[in-house]
């Protein structure tokens, strides 16, 4: 049963936990994207390294989150860094696959046309290949962001879980209102983040929107 008086009396705590949740997610996805983008460029330029890079990202993705945090704590403690190492590692496989797929999806004749217009490799990549790959890149970001919002909850085991800590305390004190409120806020965050990234994707790919209409 939901106790609305608990929600109103703990509103500031819920706001703080929500902001912590957003911060953990934003940092993890940003760092994960930066790493994944660089690794994806390496894969596109050096195909022989693709198996090693994606294989390593795949291994990290399959490690259970609780086991990974248990491994990290002796080295980095119950810290923000421990949470970020775990969260970032789970974004890599998703982002690398989408970024590489997006870059590989650029038609060869488009690349040849850019070369014929005198574009150098760097200019062709920034002005032609990257924009055309953007729909798949944004799709990967959406998946990674929603996934990370859910995984942040697990970081509560090391005291870094944002809304996950609200839920854990709710379980410990048999406070169903805290559990349900935390869960609902996490779902709302995931939906809002997905819609925001979808909107950004439409803004940065106007040609795709025009083609769809």
Secondary structure in CASP SS format (residue, H / E / C, confidence):
PFRMAT SS
TARGET T0000
AUTHOR 0000-0000-0000
METHOD secondary structure of the structure
MODEL  1
X C 1.00
X C 1.00
X C 1.00
X H 1.00
X H 1.00
X H 1.00
X H 1.00
X H 1.00
X H 1.00
X C 1.00
X H 1.00
X H 1.00
X H 1.00
X H 1.00
X H 1.00
X H 1.00
X H 1.00
X H 1.00
X H 1.00
X H 1.00
X H 1.00
X H 1.00
X H 1.00
X H 1.00
X H 1.00
X H 1.00
X H 1.00
X H 1.00
X H 1.00
X H 1.00
X H 1.00
X H 1.00
X H 1.00
X H 1.00
X H 1.00
X H 1.00
X H 1.00
X H 1.00
X H 1.00
X H 1.00
X H 1.00
X H 1.00
X H 1.00
X H 1.00
X H 1.00
X C 1.00
X H 1.00
X H 1.00
X H 1.00
X H 1.00
X H 1.00
X H 1.00
X H 1.00
X H 1.00
X H 1.00
X H 1.00
X H 1.00
X H 1.00
X H 1.00
X H 1.00
X H 1.00
X H 1.00
X C 1.00
X C 1.00
X H 1.00
X H 1.00
X H 1.00
X H 1.00
X H 1.00
X H 1.00
X H 1.00
X H 1.00
X H 1.00
X H 1.00
X H 1.00
X H 1.00
X C 1.00
X C 1.00
X C 1.00
X H 1.00
X H 1.00
X H 1.00
X H 1.00
X H 1.00
X H 1.00
X H 1.00
X H 1.00
X H 1.00
X H 1.00
X H 1.00
X H 1.00
X H 1.00
X H 1.00
X H 1.00
X H 1.00
X H 1.00
X H 1.00
X H 1.00
X H 1.00
X H 1.00
X H 1.00
X H 1.00
X H 1.00
X H 1.00
X C 1.00
X C 1.00
X C 1.00
X H 1.00
X H 1.00
X H 1.00
X H 1.00
X H 1.00
X H 1.00
X H 1.00
X H 1.00
X H 1.00
X C 1.00
X C 1.00
X C 1.00
X C 1.00
X H 1.00
X H 1.00
X H 1.00
X H 1.00
X H 1.00
X H 1.00
X H 1.00
X H 1.00
X H 1.00
X H 1.00
X H 1.00
X H 1.00
X H 1.00
X H 1.00
X H 1.00
X H 1.00
X H 1.00
X H 1.00
X H 1.00
X H 1.00
X H 1.00
X H 1.00
X H 1.00
X H 1.00
X H 1.00
X H 1.00
X H 1.00
X H 1.00
X H 1.00
X H 1.00
X H 1.00
X H 1.00
X H 1.00
X H 1.00
X H 1.00
X H 1.00
X H 1.00
X H 1.00
X C 1.00
X C 1.00
X C 1.00
X C 1.00
X H 1.00
X H 1.00
X H 1.00
X H 1.00
X H 1.00
X H 1.00
X H 1.00
X H 1.00
X H 1.00
X H 1.00
X C 1.00
X C 1.00
X C 1.00
X H 1.00
X H 1.00
X H 1.00
X H 1.00
X H 1.00
X H 1.00
X H 1.00
X H 1.00
X H 1.00
X H 1.00
X H 1.00
X H 1.00
X H 1.00
X H 1.00
X H 1.00
X H 1.00
X H 1.00
X H 1.00
X H 1.00
X H 1.00
X H 1.00
X H 1.00
X H 1.00
X H 1.00
X H 1.00
X H 1.00
X H 1.00
X H 1.00
X H 1.00
X C 1.00
X H 1.00
X H 1.00
X H 1.00
X H 1.00
X H 1.00
X H 1.00
X H 1.00
X C 1.00
END
